[in-house]
Amino acid sequence: MLYFAYGSNLDLRQMRRRCPGSEVVGRARLPDYRLGFTRYATKRKGGVADIVPEPGAEVWGALYSVDDAGMASLDEFEGVPRAYRRIDVVVLDDEDIEREAIAYFANKTGEFAPGRAYLGLIITGCRDHKLPEEYVRALESIRTHA
């Protein structure tokens, strides 16, 4: 199955640890959503990534091919069903072809600034996947805390 990563799982090193059998399929974007930080995570010491409906916005990410065992591993890391839940989404790949994928939506608790290290993982992952520089610059402008 295809998994749409938009947060810290963009970081290739983290994804290899969490889901060793996964394979990168390519870049993708989810139209009419924005990146938010709608859950506070004590472990991350700040807000963690979520996708929030917003007409006209888009969230960039990566598509991974993941087997059932890999999805079970990701579910555990993402805290399903307590912290996140899986949702089917339709993303657009680099050729604007619609692809069905699974994404994690946070069980929202508010809006929180992400920690600097956590946002750094996301930005590193964006560069790993060569996401658009304009998108990366927008992420770099997000207010963080130590």
N, C-alpha and C positions, 0 to 999 in steps of 0.2 A: 504494500500500500504506500501511498505518498503522504509524507508528513511535511507541513509548511512550518518552518522554523522562522521566528521573527525576533526572538529575544536572545538570551544567553546561549541557547543551543545553536545559534549561528556560529559560535566559536568552534572551530573544527576539533581542537584538542578536547574540549569539554564533551562534544558530541561523540567522539571516539571512545571516551571513558564510559559515557552513559549508555551508548548503543553501538558496540563495536562492529556489528554486522551491517550497519547502515551505509548507504552509498549516496553521494551527492548526485542529484539529477540535474540541477541548474538553478538559476535565479527565477524568482517569481514575485508578483505583486498582488496584493489584495485590495481591490478598489472599494471605495466608500467606507473605509475604516481608517482610524489613526492609531498610532502607538500611544498607549497610556501606561501609567504605573499605578494600578488601582488596588493593589494588595500590599500590605506591609509584611515583610519577611524578616523576622528576627535574625535568621542566619545571614541574610544579605545586608542587614542593617539599613533597610530602606525599602522604597517601592520596587516592586517587580513587574515585569512587562505583561501587558495585556493588549488585546486589540478591541477597540471601541468603535461602534458604528459612527460614522461621520460622512455625510454625503460630500462628494468631491475630493476627499482625502484619499491617500493610499499608503499602505504599509508594504515595504519591501522585505523580502526574506529569501530563504533558500528552500528548495524541495529536496527531500531525502527519500530514498526508497528504504522502507523499514519493514521487517517481517513481524509476525505476531509476537515473538519473544522480545524483539526490540521495542515494540509498542508497550508491552507489559513493563519493561524496564523503565521506559520514559514515564509511564503512568506513575510508577513508584517515585521517581525523582520529582515529578511535577505535583505530587500530593493529590492525585485523583482518588476520590471525589471531593476531598475536604477543601483543597486550595484551588484546583483547576478542574475543568471538565473538558472532554473531547467534543468538538463540534466539526461537522462536515462543512467545508468551504469550497468555493470555486475561485481559483486564482488564475492569473494570466502569466504564461511563461514569456520568455524573451521574444517569441514570435507572435505574441498576443493570442495564443491558443489557450482556450479554457482547459484547466486541469482540475479534477476533483482531488481534494486532499483533506487531511485531518489537521486541525489546529487546536491548540489549547486556549480556552477562554478562562480568565480568572473569575473566581467567585469574589466579586468586588467588595471592598471594605472602605474605599475612599480614594483620594488622590494623594500620592506621596512622592517626594523627591527620591530618586534612586541614589544609592551609594556610588561614589566615584569609581570604585573597582568593578562593580556590577555593570555600570554603563560602559566602562572600558571593555568588558568582555563582549558586549553587543557590538561596539564599534570595531573591535578587532575582527569579529565575525563578519561584519559588513565588508571589511577590507578583504578577508579571506575569500569571500564570494564575489568580490568586485561589484558591489552594489553601487548605484549612482552616487557620485561625489556630492551632489546637492543634498541627497538624503543623509549621507554621512555628516555633512556640515550641520544639518539641522539637528541631528542627534548630539553633536559636539556642543551645541548651544544650550542643551537642556541643563537646568540648574540641578546640581547635585549637592550632597553633603559628604563630609569625610567618611 
